[in-house]
């Protein structure tokens, strides 16, 4: 049975080459490498040079093993560029998807306020239409910052939405905010 491993580059310091060699000896089919040590957590930027080191080791020792790079990928294009530049077979997206709902769009363009609000409204409506009141509305609150940031009034709107308990409260708050805008974009 094929086995894959998701791991970091080391505990306290990068041990990429040795660690990848050890994993390759164990017979894995794929390795997803997060380009940070455990100690670095998310406090430091991912070091994609480590993915390049891993790719070189995989290519020379077991080229049939797939290497997937991971860490600080904030857009589709960036992921494709990093993966290609480092010799990875693919990339894994983590938190980047939670900062950009349009992550998989091939074009990186800044979205306007109206589009962000429209997408959030659609997200809330889809949740409500799918689950009604059978699922806790608070699940959606973690997504509010994804849509509501980077524009005047965003902090206040987000604070109001965090107080809502269901779609019937949240959607009117968004509509009221839209009406307060001089022009939606």
Buried (B, 14 or more C-beta within 10 A) or exposed (E): EEEEEEBBBBEEEBBBBEBBBEBBEEEBEBBBBBBBBEEBEEEEEBBBEBBBBBBBBBEEEBEEBBBBBBBBBBBBBBBBEBBEEBBBBBBBBBEBEEEBBBBEEEEEEEBEBEBBBBBBBEBBEEBBEEBEEEEEBEEBBEBBBBBBEEBEEBEEBBEBBEEBEBBEEBBEBBEEBBEEBEEEE
